[in-house]
Amino acid sequence: MSNAILSPSVPPAGLQDPALEIRGLGKTFPIGGLFSRQSVRALHDVDLSIGRGEIVALVGESGSGKSTLARCVARLEKPSKGSILLDGVDVLKRDRFQVSRSYRSQLQMVFQDPFGSLNPAHRIEHFLRRSLAIHHKGGRSEDATQRRLEELMTTVGLQADMLNSYPHELSGGQRQRVAIARALAVEPQVILADEPTSMLDVSVRIGVLNLMRKLRDEQGISMLYITHDLASARYLADRTAVMFAGELVEEGESLDLLANPAHPYTQLLVSAVPDPARAGSYDPIRRAELRQAVLASTHCPFDGDPAQPCSAAEPVRHHVGGPANRHWVRCHLYRPQAGSGGHALATEPVTAPPAKTGQPASNPTEQKTSA
Ligand SMILES: Nc1ncnc2c1ncn2[C@@H]1O[C@H](COP(=O)(O)OP(=O)(O)OP(=O)(O)O)[C@@H](O)[C@H]1O
């Protein structure tokens, strides 16, 4: 089994020159007031790389730490430990006290709420002009600026005359396209998109996902796509990483990972995705029980033995399906199946769902929870 163990410090094959690399990122929030010693461990030892022109989905349920990771990488939150390398440069060391303008123009964030992210008092043109001005410091002629504004609108599938509209005159999908155009105006290398479609009607979500794919294909932009929707991760992302209680527990090429989930938490997430091929085996009551166990545990509920919780020793990474595969899992229960390239869990995941304290695993107070 030893040849199936992965060193966390070795980037997966094909990622020797990543656009963005996150190493050992941790974030702890103090809670309970000034004199309290309590804290929430929102992120623990997260390693994640995004290749050039690659879309990586970060999936997990509410409270698993996805937004905290994005906010740390966007420098809206200060990580407690770890490093962030953009184009090989350690940005936490380089811009220790203030986020540089060049970082802001290399990496942009698109938020979940297209309604709250645009000030209703301004026309669409204002938001795009502002982004252009920050990036080019007024170095364009008015004609060139106007052409670029119209080009940005066309790129995101909006009509140029909407530059004169106010946000309230646009639909949610159109506003999210404006938010993407605003990010594009600074010509970023990387876009962090935090649930960019979750507040949109189902009918317009696919258009925004297709736009993101087009930007990757035509402009080579790398993206971290944060979502709790596995179906959209499979549709859009080259790779998918699964976050559980602040830790990455599994990562692989999206199609492979979602077809062969190795971590019981990933299996739980996958079981919620409607799939006609799995109709007979989908049991919503069983899934609800498992989900309850995840949310109500103070230790990893998947190891099934509260006396020997997963936190006794951190699990190492294992390749899933052989060393050539870019799919790995961190779980004590994982057992590669000799010769088959397949995998199995050592025991049935989640044997006992009793809630111990009512403290959600996804809101752990100084605890370790990975299986
Ligand atoms: N400013 C904060 N102060 C204290 N705790 C926080 C803070 N921000 C996040 N947390 C905690 O960190 C954990 C991770 O939260 P985060 O918002 O990153 O999760 P998420 O996976 O993005 O969830 P969602 O999909 O609901 O946004 C949660 O337990 C949350 O309560």
PDBQT file of the ligand as one rigid body, heavy atoms in Angstrom, charges set to zero:
ROOT
HETATM    1  N1  LIG A 401     -15.661  36.085  10.830  1.00  0.00    +0.000 N 
HETATM    2  C1  LIG A 401     -15.880  34.904  11.393  1.00  0.00    +0.000 A 
HETATM    3  N2  LIG A 401     -15.864  34.772  12.731  1.00  0.00    +0.000 NA
HETATM    4  C2  LIG A 401     -16.049  33.575  13.324  1.00  0.00    +0.000 A 
HETATM    5  N3  LIG A 401     -16.266  32.434  12.644  1.00  0.00    +0.000 NA
HETATM    6  C3  LIG A 401     -16.307  32.494  11.306  1.00  0.00    +0.000 A 
HETATM    7  C4  LIG A 401     -16.123  33.729  10.607  1.00  0.00    +0.000 A 
HETATM    8  N4  LIG A 401     -16.201  33.472   9.263  1.00  0.00    +0.000 NA
HETATM    9  C5  LIG A 401     -16.431  32.148   9.144  1.00  0.00    +0.000 A 
HETATM   10  N5  LIG A 401     -16.512  31.562  10.359  1.00  0.00    +0.000 N 
HETATM   11  C6  LIG A 401     -16.720  30.137  10.630  1.00  0.00    +0.000 C 
HETATM   12  O1  LIG A 401     -15.810  29.402   9.823  1.00  0.00    +0.000 OA
HETATM   13  C7  LIG A 401     -16.439  28.227   9.330  1.00  0.00    +0.000 C 
HETATM   14  C8  LIG A 401     -16.367  28.199   7.811  1.00  0.00    +0.000 C 
HETATM   15  O2  LIG A 401     -17.239  29.224   7.282  1.00  0.00    +0.000 OA
HETATM   16  P1  LIG A 401     -17.332  29.537   5.717  1.00  0.00    +0.000 P 
HETATM   17  O3  LIG A 401     -18.225  30.716   5.555  1.00  0.00    +0.000 OA
HETATM   18  O4  LIG A 401     -15.964  29.621   5.154  1.00  0.00    +0.000 OA
HETATM   19  O5  LIG A 401     -18.045  28.219   5.155  1.00  0.00    +0.000 OA
HETATM   20  P2  LIG A 401     -18.650  27.950   3.717  1.00  0.00    +0.000 P 
HETATM   21  O6  LIG A 401     -18.311  26.551   3.373  1.00  0.00    +0.000 OA
HETATM   22  O7  LIG A 401     -18.223  28.998   2.777  1.00  0.00    +0.000 OA
HETATM   23  O8  LIG A 401     -20.214  28.070   3.989  1.00  0.00    +0.000 OA
HETATM   24  P3  LIG A 401     -21.327  28.775   3.077  1.00  0.00    +0.000 P 
HETATM   25  O9  LIG A 401     -21.453  27.934   1.855  1.00  0.00    +0.000 OA
HETATM   26  O10 LIG A 401     -22.554  28.737   3.958  1.00  0.00    +0.000 OA
HETATM   27  O11 LIG A 401     -20.850  30.182   2.810  1.00  0.00    +0.000 OA
HETATM   28  C9  LIG A 401     -17.858  28.234   9.874  1.00  0.00    +0.000 C 
HETATM   29  O12 LIG A 401     -17.884  27.433  11.024  1.00  0.00    +0.000 OA
HETATM   30  C10 LIG A 401     -18.109  29.688  10.212  1.00  0.00    +0.000 C 
HETATM   31  O13 LIG A 401     -19.028  29.794  11.269  1.00  0.00    +0.000 OA
ENDROOT
TORSDOF 0
